[in-house]
């Protein structure tokens, strides 16, 4: 697989073996003492060993430091601790490697490098000058969140115990490395769940009513790539072509949701904060129910999604096109083992009201394809419980 460099808007290096180009880019960015941010689970993987080899033994090569304590759903401590380590060791750049959680934590830690006393609850009401943050390099090892190309970071705040989105253009990475070799070791279940996250991003961003034709086109191509590549990556983790296409599809989903998202994400976010569920899995288990809900109220919404899936729905009525598309997505997820109920993953009926309250406060449903009430969200939870 040859390497290709492109910017949209982040400079991205794509291709098998792209990680080996990292030292050149570190030098170009003036990074001599990077802080590597990841989670404990990744430290023992081949992907992390590859990064270690590229950076070299700190005694012989580059002077780099490691923070590996990021939680699956990042909390404030996952941002504050690496920022403190960055300052203690005199680091001059951040490399985040892993799934969306380490990438979000590494991205946001730079805010606290610049302003150590930042109260995240004041982030939204007190605009600050965030220019001049330490340079950030993102290296995803999963193909799902697309956090590597995003200008936001999702962190569970201490004050509210709820997920908050920190958004600022200065959070964008200076370089993204999409190397499919780093995703080969991802187990099938995680491959499926993270891939479903990318698919949900593409579908929800496309159907979001905000006007952004460029993102619409990117979202539909992301759907097409996911439908083609995710089953192959799920069946054969060593398929570098499928792994590479999924990395691109995930990044495209994140670019597309500059438009915003929808009710699936409002349902999924509390499932992570309250129930500890993997975000991609939560999206997958809620996606079909929300698609059916939307299609009943806005017929024809999913026709172009169906076309992107390879379905012959051009001559269908609006209702038929939606029915075929939603049915295809349901079977697609089932073939990946993602057709279970929330209760099979530990979600309890007594958690329903707390889930509904957080889901209704979550801003994503405000840009859903059709309006959503708290009662609607409760009914959707009950449907998938």
Steps between C-alpha positions, in 0.01 A plus 500: 500500500654832392501807724277794420507841668191719507341772711134533589577711694756302699816379331463123483750230412327183386629156414655183635827588671415871530606494867862464395487854360429643847859614588516722193172667589602545864808684383295716264269595787791573733404222741801359684346383826148368435252376757329181379141467626319166490318246718631203699350249259692632203843492665529123454392498136701470180380848401662658804817297454518634145478856629765430764735363237449804279563741787790292629627431849488831688858438615626462144251685284236762553422608856132406523268442792187291549160548661293182470216554746214608276162343586269348233272804542744783585455694823655829608787319673598351163560855380650653812758226569665495155505881499682497834746238369553709185602799713708292743707340223532811287329342201441695181232300318235230545466172313172321575464140387203269540126532468291811543556520876880551498468729200240716675702508824827585326331768294341670803804467729666776299237745626623438854862530394421856400257571786558257791225649716228464235156414636338299222152611608607856410635396158175592326419829675846657515661505153876485516789530260597139423752580228850366543409163648776237487497312168290183494540183292214248493554132420176298514514124555125458458275605213201659668492835675702698248627707792830537319351752255258665743522840664323377813564283803233311696576486873284400800515799736550464874236762579217338304611138446379545145674512166588847376633599160799735507505666160765728357676508159837517677442143623559369147802276454798623304539151352289186481657163421257241362701177488286187451781284637424645843139376493574139404495380860157647579268210602192432284251628761684832534546519124123467463411746778742770390397453137136541600598827666642624169186386316275678750700821463457488123127422507413751772708780355349447153142512632570794734301795355792746520602617150843373405509325158872424524449307822199324346716366219773392742245328724348300215841386378581404859189282505605333174852430625372361830251268334775370272785472747367438851379142442839412349693657788271319745557161336871545431684746719812472286324641190700823466282632218187466713675638808625800304158575352345487846757748634406735218126442551535582871685823422236589240224445755668742739551759227134462402362552848621857494131526400405345837336168581164377625294301747714184480784685667273655762391147593854362486682758712314420826548128437873568533491736800234312699549140387863501384408370153743531209388798292508318166296211640247744648461670164458168321228380737300824464552575130222293339234613748580866434510447124150346513380786721634760258377325186141484629502877542704599195447246219781472248765613748720197442473453122850632426641305795352189337662588169833540680444151645466365145123453509273549199260750652494773235157402364351410840244708682635696795364245746642206306843665472511561875377150579763336280777722635418455866454126445842483336666686789327273752630187324842656451534559874359156581766337281758680717343370821352841581131409524480445876292689756625749759396265781746242369775750577398574857260790448222477761140628482553703817762705313247611238397834649860608558584401142204696363588810703858506374398414143255789487764742633751375243516750210533249216126430468441869433640443150322168447328461164164552674411654839534273803332530843598344830207260457638398160842428652339291774308299240816446296688375806215262582506370142866399524508408870 
